[in-house]
Amino acid sequence: MVGQQRLKISVIGTGYLGATHAACMAELGFDVLGIDVDQAKVDSLSSGRLPFFEPGLEEVLARNLAAGRLRFTTDYAEVAEFADVHFICVGTPQRADSNAADLSYLDAAVDALAPLLSRPTVVIGKSTVPVGTAARLAARLAGTAPAGADVELAWSPEFLREGYGVEDTLRPNRIVIGTAPGSRRAEAVMREVCAEQIAAGIPFLTTDLETAELVKVSANAFLATKISFINAMAEVCEVAGADVIKLAEALSHDDRIGGKFLGPGLGFGGGCLPKDIRAFMARADELGVEPALSFLREVDAINQRRRARTIDIARGLIGGSFSGRTVGVLGAAFKPNSDDIRDSPALDVAATISSLGARVTVYDPEALENARRAHPGLGYATSMLEAVRDAEVVLLLTEWAEFRDADPDELAKVVAQPRIVDGRNALDPEQWRERGWTYRALGRP
């Protein structure tokens, strides 16, 4: 506590991570002020409208705005005056000219905040960053902030899964906090912020700054490797005549392996796994240990090959050419329960097929507007049936429940030919084949 009052929290950056963190900190009872340089985003959040889709978050946002615990601003001076602890949640996308992370938003946030910190405070980074970034920023804060060494920097990586952001913030599976040598307040402040989760038995792990930075990228590298491993097995299964779904099931019963992230299909995308493993490789190269992560190049390559293989399967079903053909695509988001199209395998496949001469119509329950802005040349439908009408082949590329539960008889009434490529192994092959469909999937006979 500060006196007898609860800590006041600022959240810097109100994209997916920041908006979720701000709303959930308010849900835990803290007074929270979110800041962003984008006035339109601040206005939208202040009125209770999310600029992205995340199940359950809009209700949390509205509830805490109404309670007066949550506000948004573009004024860094207001943030510095208001908050006892500042969480940095800005994006760290892949650079346009290399695989490395673009830290310009992070540096800009620190440069804007630091000169205004005139009293003891704690700054906690949550953005995913290359190892060594926190130490660099700690030195910058200490040298720029009027309060000097009384401004402490710590790093607490986020572990949010899109579609489960509220749950993962309020009830995370672990909390990690990395602090600098000699830090006096940062761990205590983080323990206060997370008191409810700690009391519920959630593990609270303390590390140095560098280890904390490595936790998130190491976790993502491991998960990406696991996904690409089973997709590599799918490549073998297709040639050998084996069934990768049965193979994955058998592997999952080994508790050393487990079944999570062992789902073969079109591969991973989104704003985290692809750019994080590439930035991890770039940082390893800078540190002189590039061979240690060279396997991630093949992980990335396997993932990209899944997209090409899906296109090849669909092309084979319609006689070897997409020119003049009609194709229905189910899915645009990189995963279900999200409207995120960043590095979406589904949209990449749809756009490639369109470039090969096909008339492609896409439907997604949440990502249509984002997809239309990114790929205006594709056709878009407002329902699943509309998307597949007159299609000579249908591709299921994002495993929304609506698609998994689709009635093959209903779709058969509107397609030109009952052919489907199940890019996510989400359907029951026997059910679809019994209803007269030609069914193909990655890694299955």
C-alpha positions in Angstrom: 0.0 0.0 0.0 0.9 3.7 -0.4 -0.1 5.0 3.0 -3.5 3.3 3.5 -4.5 3.7 -0.2 -4.3 1.0 -2.9 -1.7 1.5 -5.6 -2.7 3.6 -8.5 -1.8 1.9 -11.8 -1.1 3.3 -15.3 -1.0 1.1 -18.4 1.1 2.5 -21.3 -0.2 1.3 -24.6 -3.8 0.2 -25.2 -3.5 -2.4 -27.9 -4.6 -5.9 -27.2 -2.2 -6.4 -24.3 -2.6 -3.0 -22.8 -6.4 -2.7 -23.0 -6.8 -6.2 -21.5 -4.4 -5.5 -18.7 -5.9 -2.1 -17.9 -9.5 -3.4 -17.7 -8.5 -6.5 -15.7 -6.4 -4.4 -13.2 -9.5 -2.3 -12.7 -11.5 -5.5 -12.3 -9.2 -6.4 -9.4 -10.2 -3.1 -7.7 -7.3 -0.8 -8.7 -7.7 2.7 -10.0 -6.3 2.5 -13.5 -5.3 5.1 -16.1 -4.5 3.9 -19.6 -2.6 6.0 -22.1 -2.1 5.8 -25.8 -0.8 8.3 -28.4 -3.7 7.3 -30.7 -6.6 9.7 -29.8 -9.2 7.6 -31.7 -8.2 4.5 -29.7 -8.5 6.4 -26.4 -11.9 7.8 -27.4 -13.1 4.3 -28.4 -12.0 2.7 -25.1 -13.4 5.6 -23.1 -16.8 5.0 -24.6 -16.6 1.3 -23.8 -15.9 0.1 -27.4 -13.0 -2.3 -28.0 -11.0 -1.8 -31.2 -10.6 -5.6 -31.4 -12.6 -8.7 -30.6 -11.9 -10.5 -27.3 -14.5 -12.6 -25.6 -15.7 -11.1 -22.3 -13.4 -8.1 -22.3 -16.0 -5.5 -23.4 -18.1 -6.3 -20.4 -15.2 -5.9 -18.1 -14.3 -2.6 -19.8 -17.8 -1.2 -19.5 -18.2 -2.3 -15.9 -15.1 -0.6 -14.7 -15.6 2.5 -16.7 -19.0 2.8 -15.1 -17.5 2.2 -11.6 -15.0 5.0 -12.2 -12.0 2.8 -11.7 -10.8 3.0 -15.3 -10.0 6.0 -17.5 -8.0 6.6 -20.6 -5.9 9.6 -21.7 -3.2 10.8 -24.2 -1.4 12.9 -21.6 1.8 11.5 -20.1 2.0 14.3 -17.5 -1.4 13.1 -16.2 -0.1 9.6 -16.1 3.1 10.5 -14.2 1.1 12.5 -11.6 -1.5 9.8 -11.2 0.2 6.5 -10.9 2.4 4.7 -8.4 3.3 1.9 -10.8 3.5 2.0 -14.6 3.0 -1.0 -16.8 4.5 -0.8 -20.3 2.3 -2.8 -22.7 3.3 -1.4 -26.1 3.8 -3.5 -29.2 7.1 -4.9 -30.3 6.4 -6.1 -33.9 8.9 -7.5 -36.4 11.0 -4.9 -38.1 10.2 -4.3 -41.8 13.9 -4.7 -42.8 14.9 -7.8 -40.7 13.7 -10.5 -38.4 14.5 -8.4 -35.3 12.0 -6.8 -33.0 11.0 -3.2 -33.6 11.5 -1.5 -30.2 10.7 2.0 -31.4 7.3 2.1 -29.6 8.9 0.9 -26.4 11.7 3.4 -26.6 9.2 6.2 -27.4 7.1 5.3 -24.4 10.0 5.3 -22.0 11.4 8.6 -23.4 8.0 10.2 -23.0 7.4 9.0 -19.4 10.9 9.2 -17.9 11.4 13.0 -17.8 8.1 13.3 -15.8 9.0 10.8 -13.0 9.9 13.2 -10.2 9.0 10.8 -7.3 9.9 7.2 -6.4 8.0 4.9 -8.6 8.2 1.5 -10.3 8.0 0.8 -14.0 7.1 -2.7 -15.0 7.5 -3.9 -18.6 5.1 -6.5 -19.9 6.0 -6.3 -23.7 7.9 -9.1 -25.3 11.4 -8.0 -25.8 14.9 -9.3 -26.8 17.0 -10.2 -23.8 19.1 -7.3 -22.7 16.4 -4.7 -23.4 15.3 -4.2 -19.8 18.8 -3.5 -18.6 19.2 -0.9 -21.3 15.9 0.8 -20.4 16.7 0.7 -16.7 19.9 2.7 -17.3 17.9 5.2 -19.5 15.2 5.6 -16.8 17.8 6.2 -14.1 19.7 8.7 -16.2 16.6 10.6 -17.5 14.0 10.6 -14.7 14.3 13.5 -12.2 13.9 10.9 -9.4 17.0 9.0 -10.7 17.6 5.8 -8.9 14.3 6.0 -7.1 12.7 4.9 -10.4 13.0 1.1 -10.5 12.4 -0.9 -13.6 11.2 -4.5 -13.5 10.0 -7.0 -16.2 7.0 -9.2 -15.9 6.2 -10.9 -19.2 2.7 -11.5 -20.3 1.3 -14.9 -21.2 -2.0 -14.0 -22.8 -3.7 -16.3 -25.3 -6.0 -14.4 -27.7 -9.5 -15.6 -27.0 -8.7 -16.1 -23.3 -7.2 -12.8 -22.4 -9.4 -12.0 -19.5 -9.0 -15.4 -17.9 -5.2 -15.4 -18.4 -4.9 -11.9 -16.8 -7.1 -12.5 -13.8 -6.1 -16.1 -13.3 -2.7 -16.6 -14.9 -0.9 -20.0 -14.6 2.2 -18.2 -13.3 3.5 -14.7 -12.5 7.1 -13.9 -13.3 8.9 -10.7 -12.1 12.5 -9.9 -13.0 14.3 -7.2 -11.1 17.6 -5.5 -11.2 20.4 -6.0 -8.6 19.8 -3.8 -5.6 16.1 -3.3 -6.4 14.2 -2.4 -3.2 10.6 -1.8 -4.2 9.7 -3.5 -7.5 9.1 -7.0 -6.2 7.0 -5.7 -3.2 4.9 -3.6 -5.6 4.3 -6.5 -7.9 3.3 -8.7 -5.0 0.8 -6.0 -4.0 -0.6 -5.8 -7.5 -0.9 -9.6 -7.6 -2.0 -10.2 -4.0 -5.3 -11.8 -5.0 -3.7 -14.2 -7.4 -0.9 -15.1 -5.0 -3.5 -15.8 -2.3 -5.3 -18.1 -4.7 -2.1 -20.2 -5.0 -0.8 -19.0 -8.4 3.0 -19.4 -8.5 4.9 -16.2 -8.1 8.5 -16.5 -9.5 11.2 -14.0 -9.0 14.2 -13.7 -11.3 16.8 -11.3 -12.7 15.8 -9.1 -15.6 17.4 -11.2 -18.3 15.7 -14.5 -17.2 12.3 -12.8 -17.1 12.8 -11.5 -20.6 13.7 -15.0 -21.8 10.7 -16.7 -20.3 8.1 -15.5 -22.8 10.2 -16.0 -26.0 11.4 -19.4 -24.7 7.8 -20.5 -24.1 6.7 -19.3 -27.6 9.7 -21.0 -29.2 8.9 -24.3 -27.5 5.2 -24.1 -28.4 6.1 -23.3 -32.1 8.5 -26.2 -32.1 5.8 -28.5 -30.8 3.4 -27.4 -33.5 5.9 -27.7 -36.3 7.0 -31.1 -35.0 3.6 -32.6 -35.4 3.2 -30.9 -38.8 6.5 -32.4 -39.9 5.1 -35.8 -38.9 2.1 -34.9 -41.0 4.4 -34.6 -44.0 5.8 -38.0 -43.3 2.3 -39.5 -42.8 1.0 -38.2 -46.1 3.8 -40.0 -48.0 3.7 -43.2 -45.8 -0.1 -43.5 -45.9 -0.4 -43.0 -42.1 -2.9 -40.9 -40.1 -1.3 -38.0 -38.2 -4.4 -37.6 -36.0 -4.1 -41.1 -34.7 -0.3 -40.5 -34.3 -0.9 -37.3 -32.3 -3.4 -39.1 -30.1 -1.0 -41.9 -29.3 1.8 -39.4 -28.5 -0.5 -37.4 -26.3 -0.9 -40.3 -23.8 2.8 -40.0 -23.0 2.8 -37.5 -20.1 6.3 -36.3 -21.1 4.7 -35.1 -24.3 1.1 -34.3 -23.6 -1.6 -33.4 -26.2 -1.6 -29.6 -26.0 -0.2 -27.8 -29.1 0.0 -31.2 -30.8 -2.8 -30.5 -33.3 -1.6 -31.0 -36.9 -2.9 -28.6 -39.6 -2.3 -25.3 -41.3 0.2 -24.1 -38.7 0.6 -21.1 -36.4 0.2 -17.4 -37.2 -0.8 -14.3 -35.3 1.1 -11.4 -33.8 3.2 -13.5 -31.3 4.7 -16.9 -32.3 6.0 -16.0 -35.8 7.6 -12.7 -34.9 8.8 -13.8 -31.5 10.8 -16.8 -32.8 12.3 -14.7 -35.6 13.3 -12.0 -33.1 14.7 -14.7 -30.8 16.9 -16.0 -33.7 18.0 -12.4 -34.5 18.9 -11.7 -30.9 20.9 -15.0 -30.7 22.8 -14.0 -33.7 23.6 -10.6 -32.1 24.8 -12.4 -29.0 27.1 -14.7 -31.0 25.1 -17.9 -30.2 23.1 -18.2 -33.4 23.8 -22.0 -33.7 21.9 -22.5 -30.4 18.6 -21.5 -32.1 19.3 -22.5 -35.7 16.6 -25.2 -35.3 14.0 -22.5 -35.2 14.7 -21.7 -38.8 13.3 -25.2 -39.7 10.4 -24.7 -37.3 9.5 -21.5 -39.2 10.1 -23.3 -42.6 7.8 -26.2 -41.7 5.1 -23.8 -40.6 5.3 -22.0 -44.0 5.2 -25.3 -45.9 1.8 -26.2 -44.4 0.3 -23.3 -46.2 1.8 -24.3 -49.6 0.7 -27.9 -49.0 -2.9 -26.9 -48.3 -3.0 -25.0 -51.6 -1.5 -28.0 -53.4 -4.2 -30.3 -52.0 -7.0 -27.9 -53.1 -5.5 -27.5 -56.5 -5.3 -31.2 -57.0 -9.0 -31.6 -56.1 -10.1 -29.3 -59.0 -7.8 -30.7 -61.7 -4.6 -28.9 -61.2 -5.4 -25.2 -61.9 -7.3 -22.5 -60.0 -7.7 -20.3 -63.1 -11.4 -19.4 -63.4 -12.4 -21.6 -60.5 -14.7 -20.7 -57.6 -13.3 -21.3 -54.1 -15.0 -20.8 -50.7 -12.8 -20.1 -47.7 -14.0 -20.6 -44.2 -11.9 -18.5 -41.8 -9.8 -15.3 -41.9 -8.5 -14.9 -38.4 -5.3 -16.7 -37.4 -7.2 -18.6 -34.7 -10.9 -18.9 -33.6 -12.3 -16.5 -30.9 -10.2 -13.6 -32.4 -10.4 -11.0 -35.1 -6.6 -10.9 -35.4 -5.4 -11.4 -39.0 -1.7 -10.7 -38.4 0.3 -13.4 -40.2 -2.9 -15.4 -40.6 -2.4 -18.7 -42.5 -6.0 -18.6 -43.6 -5.8 -15.2 -45.3 -2.4 -16.0 -46.7 -3.8 -19.2 -48.4 -6.9 -17.3 -49.6 -4.9 -14.5 -51.1 -2.5 -16.9 -52.8 -5.3 -18.9 -54.4 -6.8 -15.6 -55.6 -3.5 -14.6 -57.2 -3.5 -17.9 -59.0 -6.7 -17.0 -60.8 -9.5 -18.2 -58.6 -12.7 -16.4 -57.5 -12.3 -16.6 -53.7 -15.0 -15.8 -51.2 -14.1 -15.6 -47.5 -16.3 -15.8 -44.4 -15.2 -15.4 -40.8 -17.5 -14.7 -37.8 -15.3 -11.8 -36.5 -12.4 -10.9 -38.8 -14.2 -9.8 -42.0 -13.6 -6.1 -41.6 -9.9 -6.6 -40.8 -9.5 -9.0 -43.7 -11.3 -6.7 -46.1 -8.9 -3.8 -45.2 -5.9 -6.0 -45.6 -7.0 -7.8 -48.8 -9.7 -5.8 -50.6 -9.3 -7.9 -53.7 -10.9 -11.0 -52.1 -14.6 -11.6 -52.1 -16.3 -11.6 -48.7 -19.6 -13.1 -47.5 -21.7 -12.5 -44.4 -22.5 -16.2 -43.8 -21.0 -19.6 -44.2 -23.5 -20.7 -46.8 -23.0 -17.5 -48.9 -19.2 -18.1 -48.8 -19.4 -21.6 -50.3 -22.2 -21.0 -52.8 -21.2 -22.4 -56.2 -17.8 -23.3 -54.8 -15.9 -26.0 -56.6 -13.8 -26.6 -53.5 -14.2 -25.4 -49.9 -11.3 -24.8 -47.6 -11.8 -24.8 -43.8 -8.9 -22.7 -42.6 -9.9 -21.3 -39.1 -11.5 -23.8 -36.7 -14.4 -21.7 -35.5 -17.1 -23.8 -33.7 -19.6 -22.7 -36.4 -17.4 -24.4 -39.0 -16.7 -27.5 -36.9 -20.4 -28.0 -36.4 -21.4 -27.4 -40.0 -24.0 -29.7 -41.6 -22.5 -31.3 -44.7 -25.9 -31.8 -46.2 -26.7 -28.1 -45.9 -23.4 -27.1 -47.5 -23.9 -29.7 -50.2 -27.1 -28.0 -51.4 -25.3 -24.8 -52.3 -21.8 -25.8 -53.5 -21.0 -26.6 -57.2 -19.0 -29.7 -56.1 -18.9 -31.3 -52.7 -15.1 -31.1 -52.1 -13.5 -29.9 -48.9 -10.0 -29.4 -47.6 -9.9 -29.4 -43.9 -6.9 -27.3 -43.1 -7.3 -27.7 -39.3 -8.3 -31.4 -39.0 -11.5 -30.0 -37.4 -14.1 -32.2 -39.1 -15.1 -35.9 -38.9 -13.8 -37.4 -42.2 -16.2 -40.3 -42.2 -19.2 -38.2 -41.6 -18.4 -35.9 -44.5 -17.5 -38.8 -46.8 -20.7 -40.6 -46.0 -22.6 -37.5 -47.0 -21.0 -37.6 -50.4 -18.1 -35.2 -49.9 -14.5 -35.6 -51.2 -12.6 -34.9 -48.0 -8.9 -34.1 -47.7 -6.8 -33.0 -44.8 -3.2 -32.5 -44.0 -1.4 -35.6 -42.8 -4.3 -38.0 -43.3 -5.0 -40.7 -45.9 
